[in-house]
Amino acid sequence: TMKILSAVVLCYAINTASAFGLNSRKSNVDTSSSSSRRQFVGQIVAVGSLIPAQNANGIMTDETSSYATPSLGSSYTQQSPEGSISSANSVTLAAPRAPSDELTYTITKSELQNMKGGFGLELGEVAFRTNFRVVVKSVTANSLAEKIGIQPGWIVVLINGADGERTDASGVATYFSRAVKSVLNQPDGSDEAKMTLTFRDPSVFRSELQNLSADGEVSTKVAPAGDTTQRYADGTLRPGATETEQQDQVITVSQLIPPRMCNRRATTDDLIEISYIGQVLETGAIFDGSAVKIDGQNVPGRGNDVSVYLVLGKQPFGQFPPGWDVGLEGMCVGERRRLIIPPVLAYGSVGVPRRGIPPNATLQYDISLVSLNGLATPQ
């Protein structure tokens, strides 16, 4: 086997040398001599540095408009209005917005003094590795919490400015106790004689997605800013882990073009057909799309298709960014949306360098829903 492999390598080397004009006449290479072989191999090694490296980062362009049928108002056209994604040199990309599903309540000193039997909240938590979400499990009847309108299922975000998304239920209870004591010790009528509580209502974002209007925009925070280091329960680093942190991870969804009609919206388990274009928010560089070309050539393996199919909410891991399952919920045939997807719902701290997606990149997708369960007509 080794002799055969050596022969193949030598044959390839001879052909490579011939291509570069080295030892073009085989009679000049005495393969029976060890010194001649060494000289020949030395020449091949020297030539290696002359072989041009292939460019791994081709220029991507969006070709969707060339497939569109303007007279039909085709959904295959997913270009942003007035070519805002024409090139990386003229970036007019959107920026993530503040969450639209957060509710803040102000509680005065007099309300705290008059509450009976405590505030009236039972807290629970959902934990994943070292991350927590503290949720309202129940609200006591006739309590202050019920009076101001707090509902079960809400997520605790802030307690008088203290971050409730980076601690557990016990930590939130401690923050709340400290805030109450601080307010009660303040002079009546002062600005400090009140406390604020901020919650996130998950149902608000889902409802907003179902009722997007032209130029409308909704957002929700899927992960808070802070330390993201993988640690054991005692705080020590897991093997191979390094200390890392992140900014607030907010996903934003806006409507670029409304559907002509909509009585049937996309939901989990639906087969959807979409056309899309993807860009790195920070640079404006196009990295993917249903009808992109790389250096003017079609992407291998796509068969010149200008749309892709997927089952909403049931994507194989890693096939598409998880943010699609969030942002395409409630979409209608003919509708075009813009998704601003944070790294935690995109390609994370690793990115996809071979596709031009750097680590911790925020991605912008402009997506049109072409068909729903095989029907391309408005429903």
NORVEN-V464368 format. One record per helix or strand of 3 or more residues. SS is the DSSP state (hx for helix, st for strand). FROM is the first residue (numbers start at 1). TO is the last residue. If there is no record, write none. Layout:
ss=(SS,SS)
from=(FROM,FROM)
to=(TO,TO)
//
This chain:
ss=(hx,hx,hx,st,hx,hx,hx,st,hx,st,st,hx,st,hx,st,hx,st,st,st,st,st,st,hx,st,hx,hx,st)
from=(2,26,34,60,64,70,81,102,109,121,131,144,155,169,194,202,217,249,271,286,292,308,323,336,343,353,363)
to=(19,28,48,62,67,72,83,108,114,128,139,148,159,184,200,210,223,257,280,289,294,311,327,341,345,355,372)
//
